């Protein structure tokens, strides 16, 4: 009896459990849809805007590091190629010199190994002796010159090889720096995009308006300071060409590391604009700030470059009337903005 009672008890328990789970209105009923999240306030959206700005700023700094590493790597690759050509030429020259030395040694062997001086001393013809002596001196001089040339060529090859090794080491270091910067750029941009993706469509529109309002306030304060009262410089011929190129790119997307023709980052736009005007300038905003001649804001003219932020991580081209054309950041297009809408570090002039 006991052995039959356990299955029966288990079956009853299962039936009871099924009845409870199936009963309407119990605590186990399927929950309804989650309530929509409360809309963000402008204050919380402003915090999001600042966080996104910081992330894109960090991405901009990393982009400058990436561009600098890429530029160095390109130059080092070109130098290594030139060194390889020099090494090939040196090796070919050394091969010829060794062939000449070998031919001289074989000629002496065929002559029986007797030195030329000894053979001349045994000659009975004084004229032949004198002529031969002159030829010997010339031969000795040529042999000495050949040996010196061989030694110099071998020294050059050692120097070339050492230089090539050093440049290759630097090239590898720059490639690693470039890879690290690329990783950081992607990480920062992904974080900014993830943060922005948490917003509803209406919130993203409000965020865009907050960005525009923040830029307008900064521009208004900058203009109200009177900074533009004495600014009336006229663009140079090259400056006009640079401005024409830059403004023709309006509407094209920002892409980090890009320098046209379909997309640009900030310094890619300015460097290509001045290249189109016939003036090569550094690739990155930081190097543009370091290497190009600086001018006071009151003396700036269209075509000049305005460098932004304390770390020189952004650049735009001055158009006149307090405006710049620039490639702002990922997710934005080349556009015109107020020159004072960001913190100005200084102004540089490529054709000064």
C-alpha positions as CSV (number, residue, x, y, z in Angstrom):
1,X,0.0,0.0,0.0
2,X,2.8,2.4,0.9
3,X,4.4,1.9,-2.5
4,X,1.2,2.9,-4.3
5,X,0.5,5.9,-2.1
6,X,3.5,8.0,-3.3
7,X,2.7,8.2,-7.0
8,X,-0.9,9.2,-6.1
9,X,0.2,11.9,-3.8
10,X,2.6,13.3,-6.4
11,X,-0.1,13.3,-9.1
12,X,-2.5,15.2,-6.8
13,X,0.3,17.8,-6.0
14,X,0.9,18.3,-9.7
15,X,-2.8,18.8,-10.5
16,X,-3.1,21.4,-7.6
17,X,0.0,23.3,-8.8
18,X,-1.4,23.4,-12.4
19,X,-4.7,24.6,-11.1
20,X,-3.1,27.4,-9.1
21,X,-0.9,28.5,-12.0
22,X,-3.8,28.5,-14.4
23,X,-6.2,30.4,-12.1
24,X,-6.9,34.0,-13.3
25,X,-5.8,36.9,-11.2
26,X,-3.0,35.1,-9.3
27,X,0.4,36.6,-8.5
28,X,1.9,34.5,-11.3
29,X,-0.1,36.2,-14.1
30,X,2.0,37.7,-17.0
31,X,3.0,41.3,-16.2
32,X,1.7,44.0,-18.5
33,X,4.0,46.2,-20.7
34,X,6.7,48.3,-18.9
35,X,5.6,51.9,-18.5
36,X,7.5,54.4,-20.7
37,X,10.5,56.1,-19.0
38,X,9.9,59.5,-17.7
39,X,11.1,62.2,-20.2
40,X,14.4,63.8,-19.3
41,X,14.5,67.3,-18.1
42,X,16.6,69.9,-19.9
43,X,19.0,69.8,-17.0
44,X,19.6,66.1,-17.4
45,X,19.9,66.5,-21.1
46,X,22.5,69.3,-20.6
47,X,24.5,66.8,-18.5
48,X,24.2,64.3,-21.3
49,X,25.4,67.0,-23.8
50,X,28.5,67.7,-21.7
51,X,29.3,64.0,-21.4
52,X,29.0,63.6,-25.1
53,X,31.1,66.7,-25.8
54,X,33.8,65.3,-23.5
55,X,33.8,62.0,-25.2
56,X,34.1,63.5,-28.6
57,X,36.8,65.9,-27.4
58,X,38.8,62.8,-26.2
59,X,38.2,61.2,-29.6
60,X,39.5,64.3,-31.3
61,X,42.7,64.3,-29.2
62,X,43.2,60.6,-30.1
63,X,42.5,61.4,-33.8
64,X,45.3,64.0,-33.7
65,X,47.6,61.3,-32.2
66,X,46.5,58.9,-34.9
67,X,47.1,61.4,-37.7
68,X,50.5,62.3,-36.3
69,X,51.6,58.7,-36.1
70,X,50.3,58.0,-39.6
71,X,52.2,61.0,-41.0
72,X,55.4,60.0,-39.3
73,X,55.0,56.4,-40.4
74,X,54.6,57.5,-44.0
75,X,57.7,59.7,-43.9
76,X,59.7,56.9,-42.2
77,X,58.6,54.4,-44.8
78,X,59.7,56.7,-47.6
79,X,63.1,57.2,-45.9
80,X,63.5,53.4,-45.5
81,X,62.8,53.0,-49.2
82,X,65.5,55.6,-50.0
83,X,67.9,53.9,-47.7
84,X,67.2,50.5,-49.3
85,X,68.0,52.1,-52.7
86,X,71.3,53.5,-51.3
87,X,72.2,50.1,-49.9
88,X,71.4,48.4,-53.2
89,X,73.7,50.9,-55.1
90,X,76.4,50.4,-52.5
91,X,76.3,46.7,-52.7
92,X,76.5,46.8,-56.6
93,X,79.5,49.2,-56.3
94,X,81.2,47.0,-53.8
95,X,80.6,43.9,-56.1
96,X,82.3,45.7,-59.0
97,X,85.3,46.8,-56.8
98,X,85.7,43.3,-55.5
99,X,85.6,42.0,-59.1
100,X,88.4,44.4,-60.1
101,X,90.5,43.4,-57.1
102,X,90.0,39.7,-58.0
103,X,91.1,40.4,-61.6
104,X,94.2,42.1,-60.4
105,X,95.1,39.2,-58.1
106,X,94.5,36.7,-60.9
107,X,96.7,38.7,-63.2
108,X,99.6,38.7,-60.7
109,X,99.2,35.0,-60.2
110,X,99.4,34.4,-64.0
111,X,102.6,36.4,-64.1
112,X,104.2,33.9,-61.8
113,X,103.9,35.8,-58.7
114,X,107.0,37.9,-59.3
115,X,106.5,41.5,-58.3
116,X,106.5,44.0,-61.2
117,X,109.4,45.9,-59.6
118,X,111.6,42.9,-59.7
119,X,110.9,42.1,-63.3
120,X,111.7,45.7,-64.3
121,X,115.0,45.6,-62.4
122,X,116.1,42.7,-64.5
123,X,115.3,44.6,-67.7
124,X,118.3,45.6,-69.9
125,X,116.3,48.4,-71.6
126,X,116.6,51.7,-69.6
127,X,113.6,53.2,-71.5
128,X,111.5,50.2,-70.8
129,X,112.5,50.4,-67.2
130,X,111.5,54.1,-66.9
131,X,108.2,53.6,-68.7
132,X,107.4,50.5,-66.6
133,X,108.3,52.4,-63.4
134,X,105.7,55.1,-64.3
135,X,103.1,52.4,-65.0
136,X,103.8,50.8,-61.7
137,X,103.3,54.0,-59.8
138,X,100.1,54.6,-61.6
139,X,99.0,51.1,-60.9
140,X,99.9,51.4,-57.3
141,X,97.9,54.6,-57.0
142,X,94.9,53.1,-58.8
143,X,95.1,50.0,-56.5
144,X,95.3,52.1,-53.4
145,X,92.4,54.2,-54.6
146,X,90.4,51.1,-55.3
147,X,91.1,49.7,-51.8
148,X,90.2,53.1,-50.3
149,X,87.0,53.2,-52.3
150,X,86.1,49.6,-51.2
151,X,86.7,50.5,-47.5
152,X,84.6,53.7,-47.9
153,X,81.8,51.8,-49.6
154,X,81.8,49.2,-46.8
155,X,81.6,51.9,-44.2
156,X,78.7,53.6,-46.0
157,X,76.8,50.3,-46.2
158,X,77.3,49.8,-42.4
159,X,75.9,53.3,-41.8
160,X,73.0,52.8,-44.1
161,X,72.1,49.5,-42.5
162,X,72.3,51.0,-39.0
163,X,70.2,53.9,-40.0
164,X,67.6,51.7,-41.7
165,X,67.4,49.5,-38.5
166,X,66.8,52.6,-36.4
167,X,64.2,54.0,-38.7
168,X,62.4,50.6,-38.9
169,X,62.3,50.5,-35.1
170,X,60.7,54.0,-35.0
171,X,58.3,53.0,-37.8
172,X,57.2,50.0,-35.7
173,X,56.7,52.3,-32.6
174,X,54.6,54.7,-34.6
175,X,52.5,51.8,-36.0
176,X,51.8,50.7,-32.4
177,X,51.0,54.3,-31.4
178,X,48.6,54.5,-34.4
179,X,46.9,51.3,-33.4
180,X,46.5,52.4,-29.8
181,X,45.1,55.8,-30.9
182,X,42.7,54.0,-33.3
183,X,41.4,51.8,-30.5
184,X,40.9,54.8,-28.2
185,X,39.0,56.7,-30.9
186,X,36.6,53.9,-31.6
187,X,36.1,53.4,-27.8
188,X,35.2,57.0,-27.2
189,X,33.0,57.4,-30.2
190,X,31.2,54.1,-29.3
191,X,30.6,55.4,-25.8
192,X,29.2,58.7,-27.1
193,X,26.9,56.9,-29.6
194,X,25.7,54.5,-26.9
195,X,24.9,57.4,-24.6
196,X,23.1,59.2,-27.4
197,X,21.2,56.0,-28.3
198,X,19.5,56.0,-24.9
199,X,17.6,59.1,-25.9
200,X,14.2,59.1,-27.5
201,X,13.8,60.9,-30.9
202,X,12.3,64.0,-29.3
203,X,15.1,64.0,-26.7
204,X,17.7,63.8,-29.4
205,X,16.1,66.8,-31.1
206,X,16.1,68.8,-27.8
207,X,19.7,67.8,-27.3
208,X,20.6,69.2,-30.7
209,X,18.9,72.4,-29.8
210,X,20.8,72.6,-26.5
211,X,24.1,72.2,-28.5
212,X,23.1,75.0,-30.8
213,X,22.0,77.2,-27.9
214,X,25.3,76.6,-26.0
215,X,27.2,77.5,-29.2
216,X,25.1,80.7,-29.7
217,X,25.7,81.8,-26.1
218,X,29.5,81.4,-26.4
219,X,29.5,83.2,-29.8
220,X,27.4,86.0,-28.5
221,X,29.6,86.5,-25.5
222,X,32.7,86.5,-27.7
223,X,31.3,89.0,-30.1
224,X,30.0,91.2,-27.3
225,X,33.5,91.4,-25.9
226,X,34.4,93.7,-28.8
227,X,37.1,91.3,-30.1
228,X,36.0,91.8,-33.7
229,X,35.9,95.6,-33.7
230,X,39.4,95.9,-35.3
231,X,39.3,92.7,-37.4
232,X,39.0,93.7,-41.0
233,X,41.9,91.9,-42.7
234,X,41.5,90.9,-46.4
235,X,42.3,87.4,-47.6
236,X,45.5,86.8,-49.6
237,X,45.2,85.2,-53.0
238,X,46.1,81.8,-51.5
239,X,43.8,82.4,-48.6
240,X,40.9,83.0,-51.0
241,X,41.7,79.7,-52.7
242,X,41.8,77.9,-49.3
243,X,38.5,79.4,-48.3
244,X,36.9,78.5,-51.6
245,X,38.0,74.9,-51.2
246,X,36.9,74.5,-47.6
247,X,33.5,76.0,-48.2
248,X,33.0,73.7,-51.2
249,X,33.1,70.8,-48.8
250,X,30.2,72.0,-46.7
251,X,27.7,69.1,-46.1
252,X,30.3,66.3,-46.3
253,X,30.5,64.1,-43.2
254,X,33.1,64.2,-40.5
255,X,35.1,60.9,-40.4
256,X,38.1,60.7,-38.1
257,X,41.4,60.3,-40.0
258,X,39.8,61.4,-43.3
259,X,41.3,64.1,-45.6
260,X,38.9,64.0,-48.5
261,X,37.5,63.9,-51.0
262,X,34.3,62.5,-49.6
263,X,34.8,63.2,-45.9
264,X,37.1,65.0,-43.5
265,X,38.2,65.4,-40.0
266,X,39.0,68.9,-38.7
267,X,42.6,69.1,-39.6
268,X,42.1,67.0,-42.7
269,X,39.9,69.8,-44.0
270,X,42.2,72.7,-43.3
271,X,45.4,70.9,-44.5
272,X,43.7,69.9,-47.8
273,X,42.2,73.4,-48.3
274,X,45.7,74.9,-48.0
275,X,47.2,72.2,-50.2
276,X,44.6,73.1,-52.8
277,X,45.8,76.7,-52.5
278,X,49.4,75.6,-53.2
279,X,50.7,75.7,-49.6
280,X,51.5,72.5,-47.7
281,X,50.9,72.6,-44.0
282,X,51.2,70.1,-41.1
283,X,48.4,67.4,-41.1
284,X,47.3,67.8,-37.5
285,X,45.8,70.7,-35.6
286,X,48.5,70.4,-32.9
287,X,51.3,70.6,-35.4
288,X,49.6,73.4,-37.2
289,X,49.6,75.3,-33.9
290,X,53.2,74.4,-33.2
291,X,54.7,75.1,-36.6
292,X,52.7,77.8,-38.3
293,X,53.3,81.5,-37.7
294,X,50.9,83.0,-35.1
295,X,48.9,86.2,-35.4
296,X,46.7,88.2,-33.0
297,X,43.0,87.8,-33.3
298,X,42.7,91.5,-34.2
299,X,44.9,90.9,-37.2
300,X,43.3,87.7,-38.5
301,X,42.0,87.4,-42.0
302,X,40.0,84.9,-44.1
303,X,42.0,81.7,-44.6
304,X,43.7,81.9,-41.2
305,X,43.3,78.9,-39.0
306,X,41.7,79.2,-35.5
307,X,43.0,76.6,-33.1
308,X,40.7,75.5,-30.3
309,X,40.9,74.1,-26.8
310,X,44.0,74.1,-24.5
311,X,45.4,71.0,-26.1
312,X,45.0,72.3,-29.7
313,X,42.7,69.4,-30.5
314,X,40.4,71.2,-33.0
315,X,40.8,73.7,-35.8
316,X,38.6,75.7,-38.1
317,X,39.2,78.1,-41.0
318,X,38.3,81.8,-40.5
319,X,35.9,83.1,-43.1
320,X,35.4,86.6,-41.9
321,X,32.5,88.3,-40.1
322,X,33.2,86.2,-37.0
323,X,32.5,82.8,-38.7
324,X,34.5,79.7,-39.4
325,X,34.1,76.6,-41.6
326,X,35.0,73.4,-39.9
327,X,34.4,69.6,-39.6
328,X,32.9,69.5,-36.1
329,X,32.9,65.8,-34.9
330,X,31.5,62.3,-35.7
331,X,27.9,62.4,-36.6
332,X,28.1,66.0,-38.0
333,X,28.9,67.4,-41.4
334,X,31.3,70.1,-42.5
335,X,29.5,73.4,-41.7
336,X,29.8,77.1,-40.9
337,X,29.8,78.1,-37.2
338,X,30.6,81.0,-35.0
339,X,34.4,81.4,-34.5
340,X,33.8,82.1,-30.8
341,X,31.5,79.1,-30.2
342,X,34.4,77.1,-28.8
343,X,37.3,78.0,-26.6
344,X,40.0,79.7,-28.8
345,X,43.6,78.9,-28.2
346,X,45.0,81.1,-30.9
347,X,45.3,81.9,-34.6
348,X,47.9,80.8,-37.1
349,X,48.6,81.9,-40.7
350,X,49.8,79.4,-43.2
351,X,51.0,81.9,-45.8
352,X,52.6,84.5,-43.5
